[in-house]
């Protein structure tokens, strides 16, 4: 019996550790890459160097904020309440005089309340420090004196339920909801509470002017809180769960759950747009970075993010990423407040940004072995078990990183976007725009109708080569007529090459025999006057095992990627999830092919710098872009690899700037399901602009993203003269005007 009891408790411990480990992976965002994203021109607000943790704005555009929440003792700075005028963004924020207040100030969350022509400012205050654990937190009430531009102290509210306050929202005269982001009072117990973030230990308190009552308990890190403009709904951010929840206020003490939404980011304070009712929130998109900053190294930087969430009657709609930065410009954003066509972004302890919203989008993630005492046989077994465990841990790590199970994709557009007509007509077997390239005259050529895995469910789909005129975007795309080529085409990656005024189109063709399929590169000459492709040559080679994309270096000389070694569709599924580096790049010199780059993880898109010195390869299986330097004989030598945090697909190169335009699949398991089960499934899209210098990636900017409702699985993106085309393997071709490029 004792053995079974011990086994039972061991099972509980192992299960608990497993739960903690899985939640820690979700919380920490170890594999999340933050790509730059700005809504328009942004400038630092002068006068703010110690953060702007929470901000509220008056109807006249005057913002009041709390600063200095995490002031380093050696900085000499002091916590304060400041003001900033949206109508005069060039002027610095200024300290507000606190008339009549004699206590210690360390302000945190704040809320404004107006009644009878007066405006009151309620502020969470930690007089003994942010994480002191003494239970001395309080809420301060000030009267805003417009004529003197000062705050007159009114009173202080304390209550036994005020354990470790974070944010508040005032719903009546001296009546407010406030969040406790810790419930333990002892500093040691608070450390334990932080470690046990997987447990719902925090709460929300309602203060009626006299006493506080816990109205919501069992919350995962209760943080930002706010209410709808009509005060009918309460919004709460559970930061440890990355979850936004809404409640209908039946009565002050009776909150009825309405909706919840996973924001996929550690979001902080909540601001509600008084006109639209949308929620704006400052977030920490990489959990381990913000936790490391708060607990171990306050001087470290942490990425920033601003998300806008649509709300109607307490129900959450789509979410849009408005701003993102890897921490190099703005560190640890905590709040975002819009006012007319501008946005104020505050931080934990850094600076603050004022941005113009020129590109704003409408709102539409064992045993221990004592080896020295074992016999040789047992040692060998132990080694084998250890090796298997190591391989298992490696594989589990790679699988979690690849699948993006907890990832959330936000909607973002660079400007007005719409589907190009004539591409997606599923009832006629027309779909997809897998790879897109554009000529200097604005004519885009793209492949359509790809059946990548030769899936029987797509046997009705017709392969086509098509063209679209960027200078006449209202016109539909047109199918190009193929002459001299009688087989049914299944086109994949393409590359254009111009010489002596003639335009040649090379594309990868997958024959439809599933088991022993032929891989070939087909060469055509483009006749724009007749919208015709004239077939000139077929290239085949034993090195062409599973072609994906190509880039032509000289006429009939090209680089091509092999993303698989195995040919059968079922075996490719096993290969897909093996994460083994067995992909390669082949160089075809006009006569035969040879491998010039090996050990690649599912080599996908490929392209070349305008000066032809560098070759860029998308390793979809590793979510990275690898750069190679070309030699005169076509050989490649590795320069660098950059983890992109998304399954990178085709790469296009801007001929003027040399920047890369990369289409990708931000959630791994969804694009796999879309490829394996194409009917009915959807996959998100993500387009990045990648700056490079001498073959090395220096900066990435997010241009477009969608959760799959409007665009399914972006496969290619090309930019020309302020216009962007986004292709997909099995869906539409998207045309966008890029106002933020």
C-alpha positions as CSV (number, residue, x, y, z in Angstrom):
1,X,0.0,0.0,0.0
2,X,2.9,2.4,0.9
3,X,4.3,1.9,-2.6
4,X,1.1,2.9,-4.3
5,X,0.7,5.9,-2.0
6,X,4.2,7.1,-2.9
7,X,3.5,6.4,-6.5
8,X,0.3,8.5,-6.2
9,X,2.0,11.5,-4.7
10,X,4.9,11.2,-7.2
11,X,2.3,11.3,-10.0
12,X,0.8,14.4,-8.5
13,X,4.2,16.1,-8.3
14,X,5.2,15.1,-11.8
15,X,1.9,16.3,-13.1
16,X,2.3,19.6,-11.3
17,X,5.8,20.1,-12.6
18,X,4.6,19.3,-16.1
19,X,1.8,21.8,-15.8
20,X,4.3,24.4,-14.6
21,X,6.7,23.7,-17.4
22,X,4.0,24.0,-20.1
23,X,2.7,27.2,-18.6
24,X,6.2,28.5,-18.3
25,X,6.8,27.9,-22.0
26,X,3.6,29.7,-22.9
27,X,4.4,32.6,-20.5
28,X,8.0,33.1,-21.3
29,X,7.7,33.5,-25.1
30,X,11.1,32.0,-25.6
31,X,10.7,31.7,-29.4
32,X,8.8,34.9,-30.0
33,X,10.5,37.4,-32.4
34,X,9.3,41.0,-32.3
35,X,9.2,42.7,-35.6
36,X,9.2,46.5,-35.8
37,X,5.7,48.0,-36.5
38,X,4.8,51.6,-36.3
39,X,1.5,53.3,-37.1
40,X,3.1,56.4,-38.4
41,X,5.8,58.9,-37.5
42,X,6.8,58.6,-33.8
43,X,8.8,60.9,-31.5
44,X,9.9,60.7,-27.9
45,X,8.0,62.9,-25.5
46,X,10.4,65.2,-23.9
47,X,10.5,65.4,-20.1
48,X,9.9,61.6,-19.6
49,X,12.9,59.5,-18.7
50,X,11.6,57.4,-15.8
51,X,8.6,55.8,-17.6
52,X,4.9,56.6,-17.9
53,X,3.4,53.5,-16.3
54,X,-0.3,54.5,-16.6
55,X,-1.9,57.3,-18.6
56,X,-5.4,58.8,-18.7
57,X,-6.5,61.6,-21.0
58,X,-9.1,64.4,-20.5
59,X,-11.6,65.3,-23.3
60,X,-9.5,68.4,-24.1
61,X,-6.4,66.2,-24.8
62,X,-4.5,66.8,-21.6
63,X,-3.0,63.5,-20.5
64,X,-2.1,62.8,-16.8
65,X,0.4,60.0,-16.1
66,X,2.3,58.3,-13.3
67,X,6.0,58.1,-13.6
68,X,9.0,56.7,-11.6
69,X,7.4,53.4,-10.6
70,X,10.8,51.6,-10.8
71,X,13.2,54.5,-10.1
72,X,16.8,53.3,-9.6
73,X,18.1,54.7,-6.3
74,X,21.3,55.8,-8.0
75,X,19.4,57.8,-10.7
76,X,18.4,60.6,-8.4
77,X,15.0,60.7,-10.0
78,X,11.8,60.9,-8.1
79,X,8.3,59.4,-8.7
80,X,5.8,62.0,-9.9
81,X,2.5,62.7,-11.6
82,X,3.0,64.5,-14.9
83,X,0.8,66.0,-17.6
84,X,1.2,66.2,-21.4
85,X,-0.9,68.2,-23.9
86,X,-1.8,66.2,-27.1
87,X,-2.5,69.5,-28.8
88,X,1.1,70.6,-28.2
89,X,3.2,67.4,-28.7
90,X,6.4,69.4,-29.2
91,X,6.2,70.6,-25.6
92,X,7.7,68.5,-22.9
93,X,5.7,66.7,-20.2
94,X,5.8,68.6,-16.9
95,X,5.6,67.7,-13.3
96,X,2.3,68.4,-11.5
97,X,2.3,70.1,-8.2
98,X,0.5,68.0,-5.5
99,X,-1.1,70.6,-3.3
100,X,-1.7,69.4,0.3
101,X,-0.1,66.0,-0.1
102,X,2.6,65.3,2.4
103,X,3.2,61.5,2.1
104,X,5.6,59.4,0.1
105,X,4.6,59.0,-3.5
106,X,5.2,55.9,-5.8
107,X,2.3,56.1,-8.3
108,X,1.1,53.1,-10.3
109,X,-2.4,52.8,-12.0
110,X,-4.6,55.8,-12.2
111,X,-8.2,56.7,-13.2
112,X,-10.1,59.9,-14.0
113,X,-13.6,60.7,-12.8
114,X,-15.6,63.8,-13.8
115,X,-18.8,65.0,-12.0
116,X,-20.5,68.3,-11.7
117,X,-17.9,70.1,-13.7
118,X,-15.0,68.8,-11.6
119,X,-12.4,66.1,-12.5
120,X,-10.9,63.9,-9.9
121,X,-7.7,61.9,-10.3
122,X,-7.5,58.6,-8.4
123,X,-4.0,57.0,-8.1
124,X,-2.7,53.7,-6.8
125,X,0.2,54.5,-4.5
126,X,2.8,52.3,-2.9
127,X,4.2,54.5,-0.1
128,X,6.5,51.8,1.2
129,X,7.7,50.6,-2.3
130,X,6.4,48.6,-5.2
131,X,7.0,45.0,-3.8
132,X,7.5,45.8,-0.1
133,X,4.8,43.2,1.1
134,X,3.7,45.4,4.0
135,X,0.2,45.8,2.9
136,X,0.4,49.6,3.0
137,X,-0.9,50.2,-0.5
138,X,-3.5,53.0,-0.9
139,X,-5.6,54.9,-3.4
140,X,-5.1,58.7,-3.4
141,X,-7.7,61.1,-4.6
142,X,-6.8,64.5,-6.1
143,X,-8.9,67.3,-7.5
144,X,-7.7,68.6,-10.9
145,X,-7.4,72.4,-10.8
146,X,-7.6,73.5,-14.4
147,X,-6.7,77.1,-13.8
148,X,-3.6,76.3,-11.7
149,X,-2.7,73.1,-13.6
150,X,-2.2,71.4,-10.2
151,X,-3.6,68.5,-8.2
152,X,-5.2,69.2,-4.9
153,X,-5.1,66.3,-2.4
154,X,-8.5,65.2,-1.2
155,X,-8.2,62.0,0.7
156,X,-6.5,58.6,1.0
157,X,-8.3,55.2,0.9
158,X,-6.9,52.2,2.7
159,X,-8.5,48.8,3.3
160,X,-7.4,45.3,4.5
161,X,-8.3,44.0,1.0
162,X,-5.7,46.3,-0.6
163,X,-2.9,43.8,-0.6
164,X,-0.8,44.7,-3.6
165,X,-2.6,47.1,-5.8
166,X,-1.9,47.5,-9.5
167,X,-4.7,49.4,-11.4
168,X,-8.1,50.8,-10.8
169,X,-11.2,52.2,-12.6
170,X,-13.5,54.7,-10.9
171,X,-17.2,54.1,-11.5
172,X,-18.7,56.6,-9.1
173,X,-17.8,59.2,-6.4
174,X,-15.2,57.4,-4.3
175,X,-16.4,54.1,-5.8
176,X,-13.9,52.0,-7.8
177,X,-12.7,48.6,-8.8
178,X,-9.0,47.8,-8.1
179,X,-6.8,44.9,-8.9
180,X,-4.5,43.0,-6.6
181,X,-1.6,41.5,-8.6
182,X,-0.3,39.8,-5.4
183,X,-2.3,38.6,-2.5
184,X,0.5,37.4,-0.1
185,X,1.9,40.1,2.2
186,X,5.2,38.5,3.2
187,X,8.1,39.3,0.8
188,X,9.1,35.6,0.9
189,X,5.5,34.5,0.2
190,X,5.3,36.9,-2.7
191,X,8.4,35.4,-4.3
192,X,6.6,32.0,-4.0
193,X,3.5,33.5,-5.4
194,X,5.5,34.8,-8.4
195,X,6.9,31.3,-9.0
196,X,3.5,29.8,-8.7
197,X,2.1,32.0,-11.5
198,X,0.3,29.0,-12.9
199,X,-2.2,29.3,-10.0
200,X,-5.2,31.7,-10.0
201,X,-4.4,33.5,-6.7
202,X,-5.1,37.1,-7.5
203,X,-8.4,39.1,-7.3
204,X,-10.4,42.3,-8.0
205,X,-11.8,44.4,-5.1
206,X,-14.7,46.8,-5.2
207,X,-14.5,49.8,-2.9
208,X,-17.8,51.4,-2.2
209,X,-16.4,54.5,-0.5
210,X,-16.1,52.9,2.9
211,X,-15.0,49.3,2.6
212,X,-13.6,46.9,0.0
213,X,-15.1,43.6,-1.0
214,X,-13.5,40.9,-3.2
215,X,-15.8,40.6,-6.2
216,X,-13.6,38.5,-8.6
217,X,-11.2,35.9,-7.2
218,X,-9.2,33.1,-8.7
219,X,-7.5,35.4,-11.3
220,X,-4.2,34.8,-13.0
221,X,-2.2,38.0,-12.3
222,X,-5.0,40.6,-12.2
223,X,-3.4,43.7,-13.8
224,X,-5.0,46.4,-16.0
225,X,-8.7,47.1,-15.4
226,X,-11.2,49.5,-17.1
227,X,-14.9,50.0,-17.9
228,X,-16.9,50.6,-21.0
229,X,-17.9,54.2,-21.7
230,X,-21.4,53.5,-20.5
231,X,-20.1,51.7,-17.4
232,X,-22.1,48.6,-18.2
233,X,-19.1,46.4,-18.7
234,X,-15.9,45.8,-16.8
235,X,-12.7,44.7,-18.5
236,X,-9.9,42.9,-16.8
237,X,-6.4,41.8,-18.0
238,X,-5.1,38.6,-16.5
239,X,-1.5,39.1,-17.4
240,X,-0.2,35.6,-16.3
241,X,-2.8,34.0,-18.6
242,X,-2.4,36.6,-21.4
243,X,-6.2,36.8,-21.2
244,X,-8.6,39.7,-21.5
245,X,-12.0,39.1,-19.9
246,X,-15.2,41.1,-19.8
247,X,-18.0,41.2,-17.3
248,X,-21.5,42.8,-17.3
249,X,-22.0,44.9,-14.2
250,X,-25.4,43.8,-12.9
251,X,-24.7,45.5,-9.6
252,X,-21.4,46.7,-8.1
253,X,-20.9,43.4,-6.4
254,X,-22.5,41.2,-9.1
255,X,-20.2,40.8,-12.2
256,X,-21.5,38.4,-14.8
257,X,-18.8,36.9,-17.2
258,X,-19.5,37.9,-20.9
259,X,-16.4,37.1,-23.0
260,X,-12.7,36.3,-22.9
261,X,-9.9,36.6,-25.5
262,X,-6.4,35.3,-25.5
263,X,-4.2,38.2,-26.6
264,X,-1.0,36.1,-26.9
265,X,1.0,38.8,-25.0
266,X,1.6,39.9,-21.4
267,X,-0.7,42.9,-21.7
268,X,-0.7,45.6,-19.0
269,X,-3.0,48.6,-18.6
270,X,-6.2,48.9,-20.5
271,X,-7.5,52.2,-22.0
272,X,-11.0,52.4,-23.5
273,X,-11.6,54.7,-26.5
274,X,-14.6,56.9,-25.3
275,X,-16.0,57.1,-28.9
276,X,-15.6,53.6,-30.3
277,X,-15.4,51.7,-27.0
278,X,-12.3,49.8,-28.4
279,X,-9.7,48.7,-25.9
280,X,-6.1,49.8,-26.3
281,X,-3.4,48.1,-24.3
282,X,0.4,48.3,-23.8
283,X,1.9,44.8,-23.8
284,X,5.1,42.8,-23.1
285,X,5.4,40.4,-26.0
286,X,8.4,38.4,-24.7
287,X,7.6,37.2,-21.2
288,X,11.1,36.2,-20.0
289,X,12.5,39.6,-21.0
290,X,10.1,41.6,-18.9
291,X,10.3,39.2,-16.0
292,X,14.1,39.3,-16.1
293,X,14.0,43.1,-16.1
294,X,11.6,43.3,-13.2
295,X,13.2,40.6,-11.0
296,X,16.9,40.6,-11.8
297,X,18.2,43.5,-14.0
298,X,16.1,46.7,-14.0
299,X,18.6,48.2,-16.5
300,X,17.8,45.6,-19.1
301,X,15.5,46.4,-22.0
302,X,12.3,44.6,-22.9
303,X,10.2,44.6,-26.1
304,X,7.1,46.7,-26.5
305,X,3.8,46.2,-28.2
306,X,0.4,48.0,-28.5
307,X,-2.7,46.0,-29.3
308,X,-6.2,47.4,-30.1
309,X,-9.2,45.1,-29.5
310,X,-12.7,45.8,-30.9
311,X,-15.5,45.5,-28.4
312,X,-19.3,45.6,-28.8
313,X,-21.7,45.0,-25.9
314,X,-18.9,43.3,-23.9
315,X,-18.0,40.9,-26.8
316,X,-14.5,41.0,-28.2
317,X,-14.0,41.3,-31.9
318,X,-10.8,41.3,-33.9
319,X,-7.4,42.5,-32.6
320,X,-4.8,44.7,-34.3
321,X,-1.2,45.2,-33.5
322,X,-0.7,48.9,-33.7
323,X,2.9,49.2,-32.6
324,X,5.8,46.8,-31.9
325,X,9.5,47.2,-31.0
326,X,12.2,44.8,-29.9
327,X,13.2,47.1,-27.0
328,X,15.9,48.9,-28.9
329,X,13.8,52.1,-29.3
330,X,11.1,51.7,-26.6
331,X,11.5,49.4,-23.6
332,X,8.6,47.7,-21.7
333,X,5.4,49.4,-22.9
334,X,2.7,49.4,-20.3
335,X,-0.1,51.6,-21.6
336,X,-1.4,53.1,-24.9
337,X,-3.8,56.0,-25.1
338,X,-5.3,57.3,-28.4
339,X,-6.5,60.8,-28.9
340,X,-7.9,61.9,-32.3
341,X,-5.1,61.0,-34.8
342,X,-2.3,60.5,-32.2
343,X,-1.2,57.8,-29.8
344,X,0.7,58.1,-26.5
345,X,2.7,55.0,-25.5
346,X,4.0,54.8,-21.9
347,X,6.5,52.5,-20.4
348,X,7.5,50.9,-17.1
349,X,10.7,52.9,-16.6
350,X,11.8,54.1,-20.0
351,X,10.7,56.9,-22.2
352,X,7.3,57.6,-23.9
353,X,6.4,57.9,-27.5
354,X,3.9,60.2,-29.3
355,X,2.9,58.7,-32.7
356,X,0.7,59.8,-35.5
357,X,-1.9,57.2,-36.5
358,X,-1.4,57.6,-40.3
359,X,-1.4,53.8,-40.9
360,X,-4.1,52.8,-38.4
361,X,-6.1,49.8,-39.4
362,X,-9.7,49.0,-38.6
363,X,-10.2,46.3,-36.0
364,X,-11.5,43.3,-37.7
365,X,-1.7,33.0,-28.9
366,X,13.1,10.8,-13.7
367,X,15.4,8.9,-12.1
368,X,19.0,9.9,-11.3
369,X,21.7,7.4,-12.3
370,X,24.9,7.0,-10.2
371,X,27.0,5.8,-13.1
372,X,30.2,5.2,-11.1
373,X,28.6,2.4,-9.2
374,X,26.9,0.6,-12.1
375,X,28.2,-2.3,-14.1
376,X,29.3,-1.7,-17.7
377,X,26.0,-3.2,-18.9
378,X,23.9,-0.9,-16.7
379,X,26.1,2.0,-17.7
380,X,25.5,1.3,-21.3
381,X,21.7,1.1,-20.7
382,X,21.9,4.3,-18.7
383,X,23.7,6.0,-21.5
384,X,21.1,4.8,-24.0
385,X,18.2,6.1,-21.8
386,X,20.0,9.4,-21.3
387,X,20.5,9.7,-25.0
388,X,16.9,8.9,-25.7
389,X,15.8,11.4,-23.1
390,X,18.1,14.1,-24.5
391,X,16.7,13.4,-28.0
392,X,13.2,13.5,-26.6
393,X,13.8,16.8,-24.9
394,X,15.4,18.2,-28.1
395,X,12.5,17.0,-30.3
396,X,9.9,18.3,-27.8
397,X,11.7,21.7,-27.8
398,X,11.8,21.8,-31.6
399,X,8.1,20.7,-31.9
400,X,6.9,23.4,-29.5
401,X,9.0,26.1,-31.2
402,X,7.7,25.0,-34.7
403,X,4.0,24.5,-34.0
404,X,3.3,28.0,-32.4
405,X,0.4,26.5,-30.4
406,X,-0.1,29.4,-28.1
407,X,0.7,32.2,-30.6
408,X,-1.9,34.9,-31.5
409,X,-1.9,36.7,-34.9
410,X,-3.2,40.2,-35.0
411,X,-4.7,41.9,-38.0
412,X,-2.6,44.7,-39.6
413,X,-2.8,46.3,-43.0
414,X,-0.3,48.9,-44.4
415,X,-3.2,50.7,-46.1
416,X,-6.3,49.9,-48.1
417,X,-6.2,46.2,-49.2
418,X,-8.5,44.1,-51.5
419,X,-8.5,40.9,-53.4
420,X,-7.4,40.9,-57.0
421,X,-10.2,39.6,-59.2
422,X,-9.7,36.6,-61.5
423,X,-7.4,34.6,-59.2
424,X,-9.6,32.8,-56.7
425,X,-12.6,31.2,-58.4
426,X,-12.8,27.8,-56.6
427,X,-15.9,26.6,-58.4
428,X,-13.9,26.7,-61.6
429,X,-10.8,25.2,-60.1
430,X,-8.9,28.5,-59.9
431,X,-7.0,29.3,-56.8
432,X,-3.7,30.5,-55.4
433,X,-0.9,32.9,-56.3
434,X,2.0,31.0,-54.7
435,X,5.0,33.0,-56.0
436,X,4.9,36.5,-57.4
437,X,7.6,38.6,-59.1
438,X,7.2,42.0,-60.8
439,X,8.9,43.6,-63.8
440,X,10.2,47.2,-63.8
441,X,7.1,48.2,-65.8
442,X,4.8,47.1,-63.1
443,X,3.6,43.8,-64.7
444,X,3.5,41.1,-62.0
445,X,3.9,37.5,-63.1
446,X,2.8,34.7,-60.7
447,X,2.1,31.0,-60.4
448,X,-1.4,29.8,-59.6
449,X,-3.0,26.5,-58.8
450,X,-0.2,24.8,-57.0
451,X,-0.9,21.3,-55.7
452,X,2.2,21.1,-53.4
453,X,1.8,17.6,-52.0
454,X,0.0,16.3,-55.1
455,X,-3.1,16.0,-52.9
456,X,-6.0,14.1,-54.4
457,X,-8.4,16.6,-52.8
458,X,-7.0,19.3,-55.2
459,X,-7.1,17.2,-58.4
460,X,-9.7,19.6,-59.8
461,X,-7.4,22.6,-59.4
462,X,-6.0,24.0,-62.6
463,X,-2.4,25.2,-62.7
464,X,-1.9,28.5,-64.4
465,X,0.7,31.2,-65.0
466,X,-0.9,34.7,-64.6
467,X,-0.1,38.4,-64.9
468,X,-1.4,41.5,-63.1
469,X,-0.7,45.1,-63.9
470,X,0.2,47.1,-60.8
471,X,-0.4,50.4,-62.8
472,X,-4.0,49.3,-63.4
473,X,-5.0,47.7,-60.1
474,X,-8.7,47.8,-60.8
475,X,-8.3,45.4,-63.7
476,X,-8.5,41.6,-63.0
477,X,-5.5,39.3,-63.3
478,X,-5.2,37.5,-66.6
479,X,-4.1,33.9,-67.3
480,X,-1.1,33.7,-69.7
481,X,-1.5,31.4,-72.7
482,X,1.2,28.7,-72.9
483,X,2.4,27.7,-76.3
484,X,4.7,24.7,-77.1
485,X,3.9,23.1,-73.7
486,X,1.0,20.6,-73.8
487,X,1.2,19.1,-70.3
488,X,-1.0,20.1,-67.4
489,X,1.2,22.4,-65.3
490,X,1.6,22.4,-61.5
491,X,3.7,25.6,-61.0
492,X,5.6,26.5,-57.8
493,X,8.4,29.0,-57.4
494,X,9.2,31.4,-60.3
495,X,12.1,33.6,-61.3
496,X,12.2,36.3,-64.0
497,X,15.3,37.1,-66.1
498,X,15.7,39.9,-68.6
499,X,18.4,40.1,-71.3
500,X,18.6,42.2,-74.5
501,X,15.0,43.3,-74.0
502,X,13.6,39.7,-73.8
503,X,11.9,38.6,-70.6
504,X,12.3,34.9,-69.7
505,X,10.1,33.2,-67.1
506,X,11.5,30.2,-65.3
507,X,9.2,28.2,-63.0
508,X,9.3,25.0,-61.1
509,X,6.9,22.3,-62.4
510,X,5.8,19.3,-60.3
511,X,4.4,16.5,-62.5
512,X,1.3,15.0,-61.0
513,X,2.5,11.4,-60.5
514,X,2.6,11.2,-56.7
515,X,5.1,8.4,-56.2
516,X,7.9,8.9,-58.8
517,X,7.1,12.4,-59.8
518,X,9.4,14.4,-62.0
519,X,10.8,17.7,-60.9
520,X,11.7,20.1,-63.6
521,X,12.4,23.8,-64.3
522,X,10.5,25.1,-67.3
523,X,11.8,28.1,-69.3
524,X,9.4,30.4,-71.3
525,X,9.7,33.7,-73.2
526,X,7.1,36.3,-72.2
527,X,5.2,38.0,-75.0
528,X,3.3,40.8,-73.3
529,X,1.5,42.0,-76.4
530,X,-0.3,38.6,-76.8
531,X,-0.2,37.6,-73.1
532,X,1.6,34.5,-74.1
533,X,4.4,32.3,-72.7
534,X,6.4,30.5,-75.4
535,X,8.1,27.4,-74.1
536,X,11.8,27.1,-74.8
537,X,13.4,24.5,-72.7
538,X,12.9,21.9,-69.9
539,X,15.6,21.4,-67.3
540,X,15.9,18.1,-65.4
541,X,18.7,16.8,-63.2
542,X,19.2,14.0,-60.6
543,X,19.8,16.7,-58.0
544,X,16.2,18.0,-58.4
545,X,14.6,15.9,-55.6
546,X,11.9,18.2,-54.4
547,X,12.2,21.7,-55.8
548,X,10.5,24.6,-54.1
549,X,11.9,27.9,-55.4
550,X,14.6,29.2,-57.7
551,X,16.5,32.4,-58.6
552,X,18.1,32.8,-62.0
553,X,21.7,34.2,-61.9
554,X,22.4,34.1,-65.6
555,X,20.5,32.8,-68.6
556,X,19.9,29.1,-68.0
557,X,22.0,29.2,-64.8
558,X,20.1,29.2,-61.5
559,X,20.0,28.3,-57.8
560,X,17.1,26.1,-56.7
561,X,16.0,24.8,-53.3
562,X,15.1,21.2,-52.4
563,X,12.8,21.2,-49.4
564,X,12.4,17.4,-49.1
565,X,14.4,14.3,-49.8
566,X,11.6,11.8,-49.7
567,X,8.9,11.8,-52.4
568,X,5.8,10.0,-51.2
569,X,3.3,12.2,-49.5
570,X,3.0,10.1,-46.3
571,X,6.8,9.9,-46.0
572,X,7.1,13.6,-46.5
573,X,4.8,14.1,-43.5
574,X,7.3,12.1,-41.4
575,X,10.2,14.1,-42.9
576,X,8.2,17.4,-42.2
577,X,8.2,16.7,-38.4
578,X,11.6,15.2,-38.2
579,X,13.2,18.7,-38.1
580,X,16.4,17.2,-39.6
581,X,18.7,19.5,-41.6
582,X,18.5,17.5,-44.9
583,X,17.4,20.2,-47.3
584,X,19.8,21.8,-49.8
585,X,20.4,24.4,-52.5
586,X,21.4,23.2,-56.0
587,X,23.3,25.3,-58.5
588,X,22.5,24.4,-62.2
589,X,25.2,25.8,-64.5
590,X,23.3,25.3,-67.7
591,X,24.4,21.7,-68.2
592,X,24.1,19.9,-64.8
593,X,23.3,20.6,-61.2
594,X,25.3,20.2,-58.0
595,X,24.7,20.9,-54.3
596,X,26.2,24.1,-53.1
597,X,24.6,24.4,-49.7
598,X,23.5,21.5,-47.5
599,X,22.2,20.8,-44.0
600,X,19.3,23.2,-44.3
601,X,16.0,22.8,-42.5
602,X,13.3,22.7,-45.2
603,X,14.9,25.1,-47.7
604,X,12.1,27.1,-49.2
605,X,12.3,30.6,-50.8
606,X,15.5,31.8,-52.4
607,X,16.6,35.0,-54.0
608,X,19.7,37.1,-54.7
609,X,20.9,40.6,-53.9
610,X,20.7,43.2,-56.7
611,X,24.5,43.1,-57.1
612,X,24.4,39.3,-57.2
613,X,26.9,39.0,-54.3
614,X,24.6,37.3,-51.9
615,X,22.0,34.6,-52.0
616,X,19.2,34.5,-49.4
617,X,17.6,31.2,-48.4
618,X,14.4,30.8,-46.3
619,X,14.7,27.8,-44.0
620,X,11.1,27.2,-43.1
621,X,11.8,24.3,-40.8
622,X,14.1,26.5,-38.6
623,X,12.1,29.7,-39.1
624,X,15.3,31.5,-40.2
625,X,16.8,33.3,-43.2
626,X,20.4,32.2,-44.1
627,X,22.6,34.4,-46.2
628,X,25.4,33.0,-48.5
629,X,28.1,34.8,-50.4
630,X,28.5,33.8,-54.0
631,X,31.7,32.8,-55.7
632,X,32.5,33.1,-59.4
633,X,31.9,29.4,-60.0
634,X,28.5,29.5,-58.3
635,X,29.6,28.0,-55.0
636,X,28.1,29.4,-51.8
637,X,29.7,30.2,-48.4
638,X,27.6,30.9,-45.4
639,X,27.6,34.5,-44.0
640,X,24.9,34.6,-41.4
641,X,21.6,33.1,-40.1
642,X,18.8,35.0,-38.5
643,X,15.9,33.5,-36.5
644,X,12.6,35.1,-37.7
645,X,10.1,33.5,-35.4
646,X,7.8,32.6,-38.3
647,X,7.8,29.9,-41.1
648,X,9.5,32.0,-43.8
649,X,8.3,31.2,-47.4
650,X,9.3,33.1,-50.6
651,X,11.7,36.0,-50.6
652,X,11.6,38.9,-52.9
653,X,14.3,41.6,-53.2
654,X,13.6,45.3,-53.7
655,X,15.9,46.1,-56.7
656,X,16.4,49.7,-55.5
657,X,17.1,49.3,-51.7
658,X,18.1,45.6,-51.6
659,X,15.5,45.1,-48.8
660,X,13.9,41.7,-48.6
661,X,10.1,41.3,-48.7
662,X,9.3,38.0,-46.9
663,X,6.0,36.3,-46.8
664,X,5.5,33.8,-44.0
665,X,3.3,31.5,-41.9
666,X,3.2,32.7,-38.3
667,X,1.5,29.6,-36.8
668,X,3.3,26.4,-37.8
669,X,0.6,23.8,-37.1
670,X,-2.1,25.7,-39.0
671,X,-0.1,25.9,-42.3
672,X,0.6,22.2,-42.0
673,X,-3.1,21.5,-41.6
674,X,-3.8,23.7,-44.6
675,X,-1.3,21.9,-46.8
676,X,-2.4,18.4,-45.6
677,X,-6.1,19.1,-45.4
678,X,-6.7,22.0,-47.8
679,X,-10.4,21.9,-47.9
680,X,-12.0,24.0,-45.1
681,X,-8.9,24.8,-43.1
682,X,-7.4,28.3,-42.8
683,X,-3.9,29.6,-41.9
684,X,-2.7,33.1,-40.8
685,X,-0.5,35.3,-42.8
686,X,2.5,37.6,-42.0
687,X,4.6,39.8,-44.3
688,X,7.9,41.3,-43.2
689,X,10.2,43.9,-44.7
690,X,13.8,42.9,-43.9
691,X,16.6,45.4,-44.1
692,X,20.1,43.9,-44.9
693,X,23.6,45.3,-45.0
694,X,26.4,43.3,-46.6
695,X,24.2,40.2,-46.4
696,X,23.5,40.6,-42.7
697,X,19.9,41.3,-41.5
698,X,19.8,44.6,-39.5
699,X,16.1,45.2,-38.9
700,X,12.7,43.6,-39.6
701,X,9.4,45.5,-39.9
702,X,6.0,43.9,-39.9
703,X,4.0,45.1,-42.9
704,X,0.9,42.9,-43.0
705,X,-0.7,40.3,-40.8
706,X,-4.0,38.5,-40.8
707,X,-5.4,35.6,-38.7
708,X,-6.8,33.8,-41.8
709,X,-10.1,35.5,-42.1
710,X,-9.1,37.7,-45.0
711,X,-5.9,36.1,-46.4
712,X,-5.1,32.4,-46.0
713,X,-1.4,31.5,-45.8
714,X,0.8,34.2,-47.3
715,X,3.4,32.7,-49.6
716,X,4.9,35.6,-51.4
717,X,5.1,39.4,-51.2
718,X,6.4,42.0,-53.6
719,X,6.7,45.8,-53.4
720,X,6.9,48.4,-56.0
721,X,6.1,52.2,-55.9
722,X,4.1,52.1,-52.7
723,X,2.1,49.1,-53.7
724,X,2.3,45.6,-52.3
725,X,1.1,42.3,-53.8
726,X,0.7,39.3,-51.4
727,X,0.3,35.9,-52.9
728,X,-1.0,32.7,-51.3
729,X,-0.6,29.0,-52.3
730,X,-4.3,28.2,-52.3
731,X,-6.3,31.5,-51.8
732,X,-6.4,35.0,-53.3
733,X,-3.9,37.5,-54.5
734,X,-4.0,40.6,-52.2
735,X,-3.3,44.1,-53.5
736,X,-2.5,46.8,-50.9
737,X,-1.5,50.4,-51.0
738,X,1.4,50.8,-48.6
739,X,0.9,54.0,-46.6
740,X,3.5,53.1,-44.0
741,X,6.2,51.7,-46.3
